[in-house]
């Protein structure tokens, strides 16, 4: 049981001790001995209370402690005899709504043969998933819905909450990275276009010696791919260099080693993405370069 000051811990023996004390108490034994009578009122569970008289009501009040008598007398001071009888009759009827099992629950009785909840502790995450899948399969194929098992996966709910937070942060980072990639791609396209303008005469020479439009386009596409490969490789090298001090700091703070890891396959994929983006950014400038008129290009200074 948690509190502001800390945690109160107790063993299973205390739980069993309290259950045994409650189950063996006189009031619980009395209710067990009279399963058809409400021991709090002495009235049968299904019985309708008999009509009251003002003398019976006053006799009941007179049998109570003086403090309670004073409170009740003050409460009924302004009521007529009929209203007093009706108030007590309604209160008596409300108490007759009790049941045998309800009284036992009020008294804290526990039946080990009929538990209200069972806690299961799987040995691993795989066992937890297998157990949840088995219970779900059982509930889907059972004929009687009264025998359906209702369960709460506490670890699953915690993991789901953590996964929601992680996804929220990841989506935010993806948004920032996407903006950066778009801006970078535009800048690469501009730089490639400037390179086309500065090398117009070279394009004319290449066309003059027999290079086709596709050859000119391939030259600039190859350059953008090289730029993308170099940028991706530098990013991977920078990441690997940052991971080492980052893991050292995290190990000192959390006592967990090797939290940040970059696997080879994701690294290769990132380099491929970098090359693809630069290739897309350089398509329009390379197309412009391939359409240059060789005669006009040779005259450019």
Residue pairs with C-beta under 8 A, 6 or more apart in sequence:
1 7
1 8
19 110
22 28
22 107
22 108
22 109
22 110
23 109
23 110
25 107
27 39
27 107
28 104
28 107
28 109
30 39
31 39
31 100
31 103
31 104
31 107
35 100
36 44
36 45
36 100
37 43
37 44
37 45
38 44
38 45
38 95
38 96
38 98
38 103
39 103
40 95
40 98
40 103
41 92
41 95
41 96
41 98
43 49
43 92
43 95
43 96
45 96
45 98
45 99
45 100
47 96
48 93
48 96
49 89
49 92
49 93
49 96
51 89
52 85
52 88
52 89
52 92
53 85
54 81
54 84
54 85
57 84
57 85
57 88
60 88
61 69
61 72
61 73
62 69
64 72
76 83
76 84
76 87
79 87
120 131
122 128
122 130
122 131
125 155
128 153
128 155
128 156
132 151
132 153
132 156
135 149
135 151
138 149
139 148
139 149
142 148
181 277
184 277
185 277
185 278
185 280
185 281
186 281
188 224
188 227
188 228
188 277
188 278
188 281
188 282
189 281
189 282
189 284
189 285
192 220
192 223
192 224
192 281
192 282
192 285
192 286
193 284
193 285
193 288
195 220
195 223
195 285
196 203
196 220
196 285
196 286
196 288
196 289
199 289
200 292
200 297
200 300
201 297
201 298
201 300
201 301
203 216
203 289
203 292
203 294
203 297
204 292
204 294
204 295
204 296
204 297
204 298
204 299
204 300
205 298
206 215
206 216
206 219
207 216
207 292
207 294
207 297
208 294
208 298
213 290
213 291
214 290
216 286
216 289
216 290
216 292
217 286
217 287
217 289
217 290
218 286
219 286
219 289
220 282
220 285
220 286
220 289
221 279
221 282
221 283
221 286
223 282
224 278
224 279
224 281
224 282
224 286
225 275
225 278
225 279
227 278
228 274
228 275
228 276
228 277
228 278
228 279
229 271
229 274
229 275
231 274
231 278
232 270
232 271
232 272
232 273
232 274
232 275
233 271
235 270
235 274
236 262
236 267
236 270
236 271
239 262
239 267
240 262
243 260
243 261
243 262
246 259
246 260
247 257
247 258
247 259
247 260
250 256
250 259
250 260
251 257
251 259
